[in-house]
Amino acid sequence: MVSTSQKSLHSLLATNLKKLTITPPSSSSSPDFEFSDVFGPLTPHNTNQSSPSTSAFLGDPQVIHNRSHSFVGPSPRYTLSSSLPLQIEELIELENEIENENENEREEEIEKSERKIGPGDFEILRVVGQGAFGKVFQVRKKGDGGGGCDDEDGIYAMKVMRKQTIIKKNHVDYMKAERDILTKVLHPFIVLLRYSFQTKSKLYLILDFINGGHLFFHLYRQGLFSEDQARFYTAEIVSAVSHLHKCGIVHRDLKPENILMDVDGHVMLTDFGLAKEIDESSRSNSMCGTTEYMAPEILLSKGHNKDADWWSVGILLYEMLTGQPPYTHASRQKLQQRIINEKVKLPPYLTSEAHSLIKGLLQKDPSKRLGSGPSGGDDIKHHKWFRSINWKKLEARELQPKFKPDVSGKDCTANFDRCWTTMPLDDSPAPTPTAGEHFQGYSYVAPNPWLSSE
C-alpha cells in the first residue's frame, strides 16, 4: 500500500525531472566532448626522457609518470562544464528533499505508536464476559485506528481488572505474567494482544475481538462433536499449546470457556490469567485452574510442569466427543478424589484410535503421559488419530473448518451468551489501592507491522 506522502514524493520527483535541461551542442563546435572539458588540461610530459628499454615486452602498458587528477571521474578541482547534460546539483537537492520527507513520515508514525492509550480511546459496545477480577467488553477504538494496530474496523475485546481485587487475592504476579506472555506469543491459534494500559484503580488488556463465540457455547448447542470436528479443533489446540511449551510457557487453565472460535471456524486460545513461564527442569506448586480440568499432580500438590496442559487437552477432547468431562461431582472434594483415583471410562461408540489418544493424554502419572517426552507435542501430533491432519497446512490456516459460526459482522455478538450481552455497559468505578508500585511497566502497544518491515 502506497502512502499519501509517498505519492507526493513521486510527484515531486517527476516535476523536478521535467525541469532538468539538456544543452544542445553548438553548431560551430564538435558534437563530442573534449577530454579537457571533463578531466582538465593535459600535463605535458618531459620530451627528453630516454626511450624505454629494448628488453621491455611489446605489450607492456605505458608508464604514467605524472597524474594530476583521478581517471574515475571529473577532478573536483575543475568546475563542471556547462555542456554536461544533467544538472547534478538539482539531483542532490531533490534527493535531500525526499530523504527529509521520509524522515518526517517515520517520525509521525513513531509519534503515533508512542502516543499514550487509555480507556477514553475506546467506546464500550457490549459485555461479552465476566470473571473473578472484572469484565470483558466488546469495544470500538475511537479515531482513525492509529497507534500500533492495523485494523480498519477497530473492534476489540477489552478485559478490565480491578487492582484492589487482584492485590487482595494475591494475584499480582499472575496479572503481570499474563500481560508479559501475551506480548511474546505470536501464533495463528492464539488471540493477539494489541494494547495494555492502566489507571489508578484498574488494569486493561485490549485484544482482538473473536466474534465466533466460545467453543463451550457451540458445544452446548450441539451437545457433542463428531470425531472429525473434534479432531480439527483438537489439532489446532495441540498446535497452540505446543507453541507455548516451546516458548517455555504453561497455560494451566485450558477449558472450553477459554477457547474462542473465529469467523472462519478456527479456534483461538485465550485467557492467560493463570499462565506461567517455566523452565524445562523446574516445576510449579500452585493450586490453580478449574477443578474438572486439573491434572492429578496439581490436586496432589506434587509440583507440575507443561505435562499438566496435556491432561487438560485430554479432558477437552473427551468433553467434545461425549458432551461432558470424564470426572464430575457436585462436591469439589469428591470430584478431586475421582480425578486422583478413578480410571477414565471410555464410551464404546468412539473409535479405537480415539480411545488410544484419550488414554495416553489422561495418564495419571505425568512421566508416562503422552507429550511428556523430549519431543513434547510432536508425539501427540504423530498419534494415529491425527494421521489425516496435514500439520503444515493446518498451521498455515489452509485447512478449512467444516463448521463456521453464523456471524453477521465484525461487531456481531450473537454467538455470546445473552447472560453477558444483556448486562449494563458501565465500566463501574473501583477503589484505588493504597500501594501503587505493583504494576509498573504494564503499558504496551503492539508493534506497527509497516514500521517493523523497514
C-alpha positions as CSV (number, residue, x, y, z in Angstrom):
1,M,0.0,0.0,0.0
2,V,1.5,3.4,-1.1
3,S,1.0,6.2,1.5
4,T,-0.1,9.7,0.6
5,S,3.4,11.1,1.4
6,Q,5.0,8.5,-0.9
7,K,2.7,9.6,-3.7
8,S,3.6,13.2,-3.2
9,L,7.3,12.3,-3.3
10,H,6.8,10.6,-6.6
11,S,5.1,13.7,-8.0
12,L,7.9,15.9,-6.7
13,L,10.5,13.7,-8.4
14,A,8.6,13.8,-11.7
15,T,8.3,17.6,-11.5
16,N,12.0,18.1,-10.9
17,L,13.0,15.7,-13.6
18,K,10.9,17.7,-16.0
19,K,13.0,20.8,-15.0
20,L,16.3,19.2,-15.9
21,T,17.7,20.5,-19.2
22,I,19.9,19.1,-21.9
23,T,22.0,21.8,-23.5
24,P,22.1,21.3,-27.3
25,P,25.6,21.3,-28.8
26,S,26.7,24.4,-30.7
27,S,26.8,24.1,-34.4
28,S,30.3,25.6,-34.5
29,S,31.7,23.1,-32.0
30,S,32.4,19.4,-32.3
31,P,29.5,17.2,-31.2
32,D,31.9,15.2,-29.0
33,F,33.1,16.3,-25.5
34,E,36.6,17.4,-25.4
35,F,38.8,15.5,-22.9
36,S,39.9,18.7,-21.2
37,D,36.2,19.7,-20.7
38,V,35.7,16.7,-18.4
39,F,39.1,15.8,-17.0
40,G,41.0,19.1,-17.1
41,P,44.0,20.1,-19.2
42,L,46.7,17.6,-20.0
43,T,50.0,17.8,-18.2
44,P,52.9,17.9,-20.7
45,H,55.5,15.1,-20.3
46,N,59.2,15.6,-20.5
47,T,60.1,15.0,-24.2
48,N,63.7,14.4,-23.5
49,Q,63.1,11.2,-21.5
50,S,65.0,8.3,-22.7
51,S,63.2,5.7,-24.7
52,P,62.0,2.6,-23.0
53,S,64.5,-0.3,-22.7
54,T,64.5,-2.6,-25.7
55,S,64.2,-5.5,-23.3
56,A,60.7,-4.5,-22.4
57,F,57.9,-6.6,-23.9
58,L,56.0,-5.1,-26.8
59,G,52.7,-5.4,-24.9
60,D,53.8,-3.7,-21.7
61,P,51.5,-0.9,-20.6
62,Q,52.7,2.7,-20.8
63,V,54.2,4.0,-17.6
64,I,52.3,7.0,-16.1
65,H,55.0,9.4,-14.9
66,N,52.7,12.1,-13.7
67,R,49.0,12.3,-12.7
68,S,47.2,15.4,-11.5
69,H,43.6,14.0,-11.4
70,S,41.5,10.9,-11.0
71,F,40.7,8.8,-14.0
72,V,37.5,7.6,-12.3
73,G,35.6,10.8,-12.9
74,P,35.9,14.6,-13.1
75,S,38.5,16.1,-10.8
76,P,36.9,18.2,-8.0
77,R,39.5,20.9,-8.7
78,Y,37.9,21.7,-12.0
79,T,34.5,23.3,-12.5
80,L,31.9,21.1,-14.3
81,S,31.4,22.0,-17.9
82,S,28.1,23.8,-18.7
83,S,27.7,21.4,-21.6
84,L,27.0,18.4,-19.3
85,P,23.5,17.0,-19.9
86,L,22.3,16.7,-16.2
87,Q,22.4,19.4,-13.5
88,I,23.8,17.3,-10.7
89,E,23.2,20.0,-8.1
90,E,19.4,19.7,-8.8
91,L,19.5,15.9,-8.3
92,I,21.4,16.2,-5.0
93,E,18.9,18.8,-3.8
94,L,16.0,16.5,-4.9
95,E,17.5,13.6,-3.0
96,N,17.8,15.6,0.2
97,E,14.1,16.7,-0.1
98,I,13.0,13.1,-0.5
99,E,15.1,12.0,2.5
100,N,13.6,14.8,4.6
101,E,10.1,13.8,3.6
102,N,10.8,10.1,4.5
103,E,12.3,11.1,7.9
104,N,9.3,13.3,8.7
105,E,6.9,10.4,7.9
106,R,8.9,8.0,10.0
107,E,8.8,10.4,12.9
108,E,5.0,10.9,12.6
109,E,4.5,7.1,12.6
110,I,6.7,6.7,15.7
111,E,4.9,9.5,17.5
112,K,1.5,7.9,16.7
113,S,2.7,4.5,18.0
114,E,4.1,6.0,21.2
115,R,1.0,8.1,22.0
116,K,-0.5,7.1,25.3
117,I,-3.6,4.9,25.0
118,G,-6.3,4.9,27.7
119,P,-9.9,3.9,28.4
120,G,-11.1,7.2,26.8
121,D,-9.9,5.9,23.4
122,F,-12.5,3.2,23.4
123,E,-16.3,3.1,23.1
124,I,-17.9,0.3,25.1
125,L,-20.4,-1.6,23.0
126,R,-21.4,-4.7,25.0
127,V,-20.4,-7.0,27.8
128,V,-19.1,-10.4,26.4
129,G,-17.8,-12.0,29.6
130,Q,-17.2,-11.7,33.3
131,G,-14.5,-13.2,35.6
132,A,-13.2,-13.0,39.2
133,F,-11.4,-9.7,38.6
134,G,-13.7,-7.8,36.3
135,K,-15.5,-7.8,32.9
136,V,-14.7,-8.3,29.3
137,F,-16.2,-5.7,26.9
138,Q,-16.6,-5.5,23.2
139,V,-15.3,-2.0,22.3
140,R,-14.7,0.2,19.3
141,K,-11.5,2.2,19.1
142,K,-12.2,5.9,18.5
143,G,-10.5,7.9,15.9
144,D,-8.5,6.6,12.9
145,G,-7.2,3.4,14.4
146,G,-3.7,4.8,14.8
147,G,-1.0,3.6,17.1
148,G,0.4,0.1,16.9
149,C,-2.6,-1.6,15.4
150,D,-3.7,-2.1,11.8
151,D,-7.4,-2.9,12.0
152,E,-9.8,-0.9,9.8
153,D,-12.9,-1.5,11.8
154,G,-11.3,-1.1,15.3
155,I,-13.4,-3.7,17.1
156,Y,-11.6,-5.2,20.1
157,A,-12.2,-7.1,23.3
158,M,-11.3,-5.0,26.4
159,K,-10.5,-7.0,29.5
160,V,-10.8,-4.8,32.6
161,M,-9.4,-6.0,36.0
162,R,-9.7,-4.3,39.4
163,K,-6.3,-3.7,41.0
164,Q,-7.7,-3.9,44.6
165,T,-9.2,-7.4,44.0
166,I,-6.0,-8.6,42.3
167,I,-3.9,-7.5,45.2
168,K,-6.3,-8.8,47.8
169,K,-6.3,-12.3,46.2
170,N,-2.5,-12.2,45.8
171,H,-2.7,-12.5,42.0
172,V,-0.4,-9.6,41.1
173,D,2.2,-11.9,39.6
174,Y,-0.4,-13.7,37.5
175,M,-1.7,-10.5,36.0
176,K,1.7,-9.2,35.2
177,A,2.6,-12.6,33.7
178,E,-0.5,-12.6,31.5
179,R,0.5,-9.3,30.0
180,D,4.1,-10.3,29.6
181,I,3.3,-13.6,28.0
182,L,0.8,-12.1,25.5
183,T,3.5,-9.6,24.3
184,K,5.8,-12.5,23.5
185,V,3.5,-15.0,21.8
186,L,2.5,-14.9,18.2
187,H,0.6,-17.9,16.8
188,P,-2.3,-18.4,14.4
189,F,-4.5,-20.0,17.1
190,I,-3.7,-17.7,20.0
191,V,-5.5,-14.4,20.5
192,L,-3.4,-11.3,19.8
193,L,-2.7,-8.6,22.4
194,R,-3.0,-5.1,20.9
195,Y,-2.6,-2.7,23.9
196,S,-2.3,-2.8,27.6
197,F,-2.6,0.2,30.0
198,Q,-3.7,1.1,33.5
199,T,-5.5,3.7,35.5
200,K,-5.1,4.2,39.3
201,S,-7.7,1.6,40.0
202,K,-7.8,-0.8,37.0
203,L,-5.7,-2.8,34.5
204,Y,-6.8,-3.0,30.9
205,L,-5.9,-5.5,28.1
206,I,-7.0,-4.8,24.6
207,L,-7.2,-7.9,22.4
208,D,-8.5,-8.9,19.0
209,F,-12.3,-9.5,19.3
210,I,-13.0,-13.1,18.2
211,N,-16.7,-12.9,17.2
212,G,-17.5,-16.6,16.7
213,G,-18.0,-17.1,20.5
214,H,-16.7,-19.6,22.9
215,L,-16.1,-23.3,22.0
216,F,-18.2,-24.1,25.0
217,F,-21.2,-22.1,23.5
218,H,-21.1,-24.2,20.3
219,L,-20.5,-27.5,22.2
220,Y,-23.5,-26.7,24.5
221,R,-25.7,-26.0,21.4
222,Q,-24.7,-29.2,19.6
223,G,-24.4,-31.5,22.6
224,L,-21.3,-33.2,21.3
225,F,-19.0,-33.0,18.2
226,S,-18.3,-35.7,15.7
227,E,-14.8,-37.2,15.7
228,D,-13.9,-35.3,12.5
229,Q,-15.0,-32.0,14.0
230,A,-13.3,-32.7,17.4
231,R,-10.1,-33.8,15.6
232,F,-9.9,-30.5,13.7
233,Y,-10.4,-28.4,16.9
234,T,-8.1,-30.6,19.0
235,A,-5.3,-30.4,16.3
236,E,-5.4,-26.6,16.4
237,I,-5.4,-26.6,20.3
238,V,-2.4,-29.0,20.2
239,S,-0.6,-26.7,17.8
240,A,-1.1,-23.7,20.0
241,V,-0.2,-25.5,23.3
242,S,2.9,-27.0,21.6
243,H,4.0,-23.5,20.6
244,L,3.5,-22.2,24.2
245,H,5.6,-25.0,25.6
246,K,8.4,-24.3,23.1
247,C,8.3,-20.7,24.4
248,G,8.7,-22.0,28.0
249,I,5.0,-21.2,28.9
250,V,2.4,-23.4,30.5
251,H,-1.2,-22.3,30.2
252,R,-2.7,-24.1,33.2
253,D,-6.4,-23.2,32.5
254,L,-7.4,-25.0,29.3
255,K,-11.2,-25.4,29.2
256,P,-13.9,-24.7,26.6
257,E,-14.7,-21.3,28.1
258,N,-11.1,-20.2,27.3
259,I,-11.2,-21.3,23.7
260,L,-12.8,-19.0,21.2
261,M,-13.9,-19.6,17.6
262,D,-13.3,-17.0,14.9
263,V,-15.5,-16.1,11.9
264,D,-13.8,-18.8,9.8
265,G,-14.3,-21.6,12.3
266,H,-10.8,-21.8,13.6
267,V,-10.2,-22.0,17.4
268,M,-8.3,-19.3,19.3
269,L,-6.7,-19.8,22.7
270,T,-7.3,-17.0,25.2
271,D,-7.2,-16.0,28.9
272,F,-3.6,-16.3,30.1
273,G,-4.5,-15.2,33.6
274,L,-3.0,-18.4,35.2
275,A,-0.3,-19.0,32.6
276,K,3.3,-19.1,33.8
277,E,6.8,-19.1,32.2
278,I,8.6,-22.2,33.5
279,D,11.9,-23.8,32.9
280,E,12.1,-27.3,31.3
281,S,13.5,-28.8,34.5
282,S,11.5,-26.8,37.1
283,R,8.0,-27.4,38.5
284,S,5.3,-25.2,39.9
285,N,3.4,-25.9,43.1
286,S,0.5,-23.5,42.7
287,M,-3.0,-24.9,43.0
288,C,-4.7,-23.2,40.0
289,G,-7.2,-23.9,37.3
290,T,-10.7,-25.2,37.0
291,T,-11.1,-28.5,39.0
292,E,-12.7,-30.6,36.2
293,Y,-9.6,-29.9,34.0
294,M,-6.9,-30.1,36.7
295,A,-4.3,-32.8,36.4
296,P,-3.8,-35.1,39.4
297,E,-0.3,-33.8,40.2
298,I,-1.8,-30.3,40.7
299,L,-4.5,-31.6,43.1
300,L,-1.9,-33.6,45.0
301,S,0.4,-30.5,45.2
302,K,3.3,-32.7,43.9
303,G,4.5,-29.9,41.6
304,H,3.6,-29.7,37.9
305,N,5.0,-28.5,34.6
306,K,3.9,-28.5,30.9
307,D,2.6,-32.0,31.2
308,A,-0.4,-30.7,33.1
309,D,-1.6,-28.9,30.0
310,W,-1.7,-32.2,28.1
311,W,-4.0,-33.7,30.8
312,S,-6.4,-30.7,30.2
313,V,-6.3,-31.3,26.4
314,G,-7.3,-34.9,27.1
315,I,-10.3,-33.7,29.2
316,L,-11.2,-31.2,26.5
317,L,-11.1,-33.9,23.8
318,Y,-13.3,-36.3,26.0
319,E,-15.8,-33.5,26.6
320,M,-16.0,-32.6,22.9
321,L,-16.7,-36.3,22.0
322,T,-19.1,-37.1,24.8
323,G,-20.7,-33.8,25.9
324,Q,-19.3,-33.7,29.4
325,P,-15.9,-34.1,31.2
326,P,-15.0,-37.6,32.4
327,Y,-15.0,-36.7,36.1
328,T,-17.9,-34.8,37.6
329,H,-19.4,-34.4,41.0
330,A,-21.3,-31.6,42.9
331,S,-18.9,-31.9,45.8
332,R,-15.5,-30.3,45.0
333,Q,-13.7,-32.7,47.4
334,K,-15.3,-35.8,45.9
335,L,-14.5,-34.5,42.4
336,Q,-10.9,-34.2,43.3
337,Q,-10.8,-37.8,44.7
338,R,-12.3,-39.1,41.5
339,I,-9.7,-37.4,39.3
340,I,-6.9,-38.8,41.5
341,N,-8.2,-42.3,41.9
342,E,-10.7,-43.4,39.2
343,K,-9.9,-44.8,35.8
344,V,-11.4,-42.9,32.9
345,K,-14.5,-44.7,31.3
346,L,-14.5,-44.6,27.5
347,P,-17.7,-44.7,25.6
348,P,-17.9,-47.8,23.2
349,Y,-19.0,-45.7,20.2
350,L,-15.7,-44.0,19.9
351,T,-13.0,-45.4,17.6
352,S,-10.1,-47.3,18.9
353,E,-7.7,-44.5,17.8
354,A,-9.8,-42.0,19.9
355,H,-9.6,-44.4,22.9
356,S,-5.8,-44.7,22.5
357,L,-5.3,-40.9,22.4
358,I,-7.5,-40.2,25.3
359,K,-5.8,-42.9,27.4
360,G,-2.4,-41.5,26.5
361,L,-3.3,-37.9,27.5
362,L,-5.1,-39.0,30.7
363,Q,-2.3,-40.9,32.2
364,K,-2.3,-40.1,35.9
365,D,1.5,-40.4,36.1
366,P,2.7,-37.3,34.3
367,S,6.0,-39.0,33.3
368,K,4.0,-41.6,31.3
369,R,1.6,-39.1,29.8
370,L,1.6,-38.6,26.0
371,G,3.5,-35.4,25.3
372,S,5.8,-35.6,28.4
373,G,8.8,-36.9,26.4
374,P,11.6,-34.9,24.9
375,S,9.6,-34.5,21.7
376,G,6.7,-32.9,23.6
377,G,3.7,-32.1,21.4
378,D,5.2,-33.7,18.4
379,D,4.5,-37.1,19.9
380,I,0.8,-36.1,20.1
381,K,0.8,-34.8,16.5
382,H,2.2,-38.2,15.3
383,H,-0.6,-40.2,17.0
384,K,-2.6,-42.3,14.6
385,W,-5.8,-40.4,15.4
386,F,-4.3,-37.4,13.7
387,R,-3.0,-39.2,10.6
388,S,-5.4,-37.3,8.4
389,I,-4.1,-33.9,9.6
390,N,-1.5,-32.1,7.4
391,W,0.1,-30.1,10.2
392,K,1.9,-27.6,7.9
393,K,-1.3,-26.7,6.1
394,L,-3.2,-26.6,9.5
395,E,-0.8,-24.1,11.0
396,A,-0.9,-22.0,7.8
397,R,-4.7,-21.9,8.2
398,E,-5.1,-23.6,4.9
399,L,-7.4,-26.4,6.1
400,Q,-10.9,-25.2,6.0
401,P,-13.2,-26.0,9.0
402,K,-16.4,-27.8,8.1
403,F,-18.4,-25.6,10.6
404,K,-18.4,-21.8,10.5
405,P,-20.3,-19.8,13.1
406,D,-23.2,-17.6,12.0
407,V,-21.7,-14.1,12.1
408,S,-23.3,-11.0,10.6
409,G,-20.3,-8.7,11.0
410,K,-17.1,-7.9,13.0
411,D,-19.2,-6.4,15.9
412,C,-21.6,-9.4,15.9
413,T,-22.2,-10.9,19.4
414,A,-24.9,-13.4,18.5
415,N,-22.5,-16.3,19.5
416,F,-22.1,-15.0,23.1
417,D,-24.5,-15.9,25.8
418,R,-27.2,-13.4,26.4
419,C,-26.5,-13.5,30.2
420,W,-23.4,-11.4,29.3
421,T,-24.5,-9.3,26.3
422,T,-27.6,-8.0,28.1
423,M,-25.6,-6.8,31.1
424,P,-25.2,-3.0,31.8
425,L,-22.4,-1.4,29.8
426,D,-20.8,0.5,32.6
427,D,-17.2,0.2,33.4
428,S,-18.0,0.8,37.1
429,P,-15.7,2.8,39.4
430,A,-13.3,0.9,41.7
431,P,-11.4,2.0,44.7
432,T,-7.7,2.9,44.3
433,P,-5.2,0.6,46.0
434,T,-3.0,2.4,48.6
435,A,0.2,0.9,47.2
436,G,0.7,1.8,43.5
437,E,4.0,0.2,42.7
438,H,2.6,-3.3,41.9
439,F,2.0,-2.7,38.2
440,Q,4.9,-0.6,36.9
441,G,5.7,-1.0,33.2
442,Y,2.3,-2.5,32.4
443,S,1.5,-0.4,29.4
444,Y,2.1,-1.9,25.9
445,V,1.4,-1.1,22.3
446,A,1.7,-3.8,19.7
447,P,4.4,-3.0,17.0
448,N,3.3,-1.5,13.8
449,P,3.9,-4.1,11.1
450,W,4.6,-1.4,8.5
451,L,7.3,0.2,10.5
452,S,8.9,-3.1,11.6
453,S,9.2,-4.3,8.0
454,E,11.6,-1.4,7.1
